[in-house]
Amino acid sequence: MVNIRDKKVVVIGGGKIAAKRIESLLRFQPNITVVSPVLEERLHAFVESGVIKYIARFFQISDVQGALLVIAATNDAAVNQLVKENSHPYQLINIVDDPANSSFHFPAIYEKNEITIAVTTSGISPMLAKNLRDDFAAIVDGMDPEYLLFLKEVRHLVKEGQFTKEQKRILLKECLEECYHSNSIQRSIFMEKILDLYYHRQKNKR
């Protein structure tokens, strides 16, 4: 999990695989530049709307300068390797035809109600990654959205309250018990307990 909002991402190649990688990144709002002599049809709309930048030519070594993420997605293994060789050690690189030599992989992603699930098999089996993602997604789909808000409130109070490290651990573990998943009454009782502890400790602090 890396925050790439407004970060520079360079994609070398403009074919179907490059388009798939770009579409998966756009939700995270990076600054994407594509370098390729040709461009997949569905990417033209992104270029025309200014969502991505497009440089219509073959790869040059200077293209990867200053990028946080570099994606080598051409159909030429020699070019992809050239991109790899000219990227700096601090840059994260994905080589579409050589996952073993990539420093990051594209996971199968699912997002809902502030939960993000990302599963990768490190390039071994993207289909298995998708199957596992779907299994986890089914669990998230069955969660009560109010339960997630409850967890958020509990964590805030526990972090802000004058609790010991052990008390924090116990409270944060307890709120995950199954009885709170769908029972709003049990959640209310738990919140009352935390609030009592919270205000009691705040009063003692003064």
Helices and strands as residue ranges (DSSP letters): E 8-12, H 16-25, G 26-28, E 31-35, G 41-43, H 44-48, E 52-55, G 61-64, E 69-72, H 77-85, E 92-95, G 99-101, E 108-112, E 115-119, H 126-141, H 145-160, H 165-174, G 178-180, H 184-205
